[in-house]
């Protein structure tokens, strides 16, 4: 029997949020699920239970095709897959095109997410005849071969950037947080970030303004090394981005800072995963991550670290 095929061509953090839905399909079908995504993201897919990742286009068969991407590449992947059922689910009606009906004869539809946690949204739209309870995204721990040679065995991780500069909290404030934690006896510190020039410059600024020594790996890790770094951190400090999704998936304590992005959609608070947002009732588009007080980040980080120290 052929396995279901899910097609998803978005960002790394978004892909991770599909994992609960993939687990739902796997449990219902009793077999691993195929997911077609970007080739660069396959290392993360390999850490998902009962999921087989693939990229590119080839002739294949599947029990059903569920596409969560309406682009041309996803359509070609769907067209080259023999399956009795082919469906397309999109978040926005503007993404629906007339030609979608030709590629997806079993349905091309807009399914609104509203203010729903995106991981739950992807879980709910996955077709399943049996009742399966939702759980947050989960990943297996990466193998030790993925460890960066400069990474210590015990560290606090700061990932202060994402794809959008507007999500960043001021570098000087991150430096203050790290300096205060160092004065309280915590460390060492590792910083990661993307390879974009502005991200590397931002991470460098944090390091230069910090009295605490920092191992700067921003733009210097492969995806495998980045995943290992998040998965083994004592605490992850970050903004809305891939790290805020990865840390809880690996079961690591984390603090995520949000500004003008909807945290109800992109964050699921748990005993390990906490968020800080601007303390204001202003409309979302008027909120700024800069409004989050430095003391709030320090206090929450110390609480989490003290709790870890007590439980160890």
N, C-alpha and C positions, 0 to 999 in steps of 0.2 A: 504493500500500500504506500502511495506517495504521501509525503509530508506537506502540510500547508506552507505557502510562501507569503511572507510579509515584505512589502517594499517600503523603504523609508530613507529619504535622502535629505536629512536636515543636519543640525549641529550635533556635536558629540553629547552634550547634556540632554538635548531633546531625545536622542536615540536611547539613552539610558532610561528615560521615563517610559519607554515602550516596553521595557523588560517585564513588568507585572502582567501586561497583556499577553506577551509571548509565553510566559509561564502558565497562564490560563489556558491558552490554546494547546500547549504541550500536555497539560494535565487532562484535557478533554479528549485529545487524540491518542494519548498513550505513546507518543513518539516525539522525537526532537523536531523543533520548528526551524525552517529556513528563513533567514532574513537577508534581503539584498540591500546593501548600504554602501557607503563610500569605502574604498579599499583601505584608506588610512585608518578607519575606525575598527577594522577587523580584530586588532588585539583586544579591544575592550569586549567585543562580542564573544571572544573566546573565553571570557570569564563568566559568561552567563550560563546557567544550568539548562541543559536540554535545548540549546540553541546552536545552530550551525550558520555561520556567516558566509556570505559570498558577495562578489561584486562583478561588474561587467555584465555582458549579455551573451547568452548561449541558449540553444534549444534544450528545453527540459520539460518535466511533467510535475504537476502538483495536485493535491487533492482540492485545493482552492487557492485563489490569489486574493490577497487583501492589500491594496495599495493605500498608503497614507500620504503619498506624494502625487501631485497632479502634473508634474513636469513631463517633458518629452522622453527623457531617459527612462523614467518609470513606465511610461506607456509602451516603449519598445520592449522593456523587460517583460511586461505583462503579455504583449502580443506574441512573444517568442516562448511563452510557457503554456503548455497544453494543460487545461484544467476545466472541470465542469462548471466552476463558478468563479467569476472575476468581478470584484467589487472595488470601488474607490470611495474613500471617506475623506472629506476635506473640511477644514475649519472655517473657511470663508466662502460665501456664495460667489464672490468675485473670481475665485479660483476655478470655478466650474466652466468648462468650455464645451461648445456643441460637439466637437469631435470625441469627447470623452465617452459618449454613448456608444460609439463604434468599437472602442477598445474594451470597455467595461459593460458588456451586454446585460450583466446581472445587477447593475446599479452603479450610478455615479451620483453621489449625494453630498449635500452640505449638512454636517451634523454639528450644531453649535456647542461650544464648550462653556460659554458664559464665564462665571468666576470659579469654575471647578478646577481642582488640582489636576494638572495635565496628565500626571501618571494615572490617576483614577479615570480620567476621560478615555485614554487609550485602552485601559482595562475594560471599561464598560462597553465600548463599541466592538470589541472582539466577539464574533459570534460563538456562542457556546450553549449547548443544549442542557448542560447541567449547572447546578449552583456551585460556584467556587468563590471563596472569600478573598477579597482584595488584601494585598499586603504591599508595603513600599518596595521600591526597586532594590535588588540585591545582586551583589557580585561576589565571586570567589576571590580569595586572596591571590595576587599575582605571584609567579614563581620567583625565587631568589635571583635567577639569572637576569631579571629585569632591574635589579638595583643599580642605581647610578654609583660609579666608583667613589664619588666624593660624599655620598650620603652617609651620615652617622647612623648608629643603631637606634638612638633615641633623640627625638627632636620635636620642636613645635614648628608647624608649617604655616607660612603666610603665602597666600595666592591673591594678590591685591588687584588684579586686572581681569578683564573679560574682553569680549570682542568689541565692546562699545566703551570708549573713554568716559562717557557720561555716567557709567556705573561705578567709577572709581571714587574712593574716599581719599582725602588729601594724604600725600606721602608723609608729610611731617607728622600727621596724627598717628599713622601706623608706627613711625619711629618712636613716638612717645609711648605707645602701647608696649612695644618691645623693650624699651628702656625700663619701663616700670616693672614689667614681668622679670627682667633680668635682675633688677634690684631686689625683687622678692625671692630670688634664688632659682628662677626658672630659665630654661634654655637647654641646649643650644637652639638656634633658629635657622631655618632653611626657607628660602624664598623661591617660588617658581612663577612662571608667567609665559605668555605666548612669545612667538618669535618676531612679532611686529616691532618696528623700531621704537614706537612710542611706549610699548609695554616694557621693553628692555630699559629704556631711559627712565621710566617710572620706577622700576625695581631698583635700578642703580641709585636713584634719588633717595629711596627708603634706606638703602644701605649706608649711603654717605651721611645721612642725618641721624643715624642710629649709633649710640655708644655701644650697644650690644653687638658682638661679632655675629655676622650673618653669612651663611654659605649661599651665595647667589647662583642659582641654577636657572634663572629666567632665560628662556630661549635656548637653553643648553641641554634639554632633555628630549629623548624620543618619547613617543606616546607610551611605550612600555615603561620607561623610567618614570614618567610623570604619574602613571597609574600606581606604580609601586610606592612612589613617594607619598601620595595621598593615603594609600591603604595602610601605611605603617607609621603615620604621624601620631604623636601623643594627642595633639589638638590641631585642628585645621581652622585657621582664620581666613575668611575670604569675602568676596562680594558675590552678588548674583551672577552665576556662571557655572562652568562645568564642575569646579571643585565643590560648590554647594550641593550638587547632586551626587557626586562621587563619594564624598566623605560618609554620608549616612548609608550609602549602598555598601560600603566596606565596613560599616559598624564603627566608624571613628567619631569621637566627639567633635562638634564643629559649631562655629558661629558665623552666620552669613549676614552681611549688611545689604539692605535694600534701600533704594531711593524712589525713583518714579516708575518702577516696574511692579506689577501686582504680585505680591508675595503669596496671596491665596492660590494663584495659578502655578507659581514656580517653586513653592517651598511647602514641605510637610513637616510641621514641628513635631518632634518626639523628645524623649528624655535625653537623647544624645544630640539631636540637631536643633539648634536655637537660631532665632533671627532677631535682628534689630532693625527697626525702621524709623523714619522721622516721627517724632512725637507731636504730630499736628493733624488736624482734621481737614486740612486743605485738600482740594481735588488732587487726584493722583498725578496729573501732568504738572502740577505746580510744586510737588514735593522734590526735595533735593537730599541726596545721601549725605551732603555736608551738614545737614541739620542733626545728624546723630552725634550726641556728645561723646567726646573721647573717654570721659569717666565711665560711661555706660559700657563701652567695649572692654575697658580694663577690669571693671568690677565683674562682668560676666565671665571673662576669661579666667580671672583668678578663682572664681567660684568653681568653674569646671576643673581647673588644674588641682585645686585643693581637694575636690571630691575624688579625683583620680588618685591622688597621693594617699588619701585616707583608706580607699578601697584596696590599694595594692599591698 
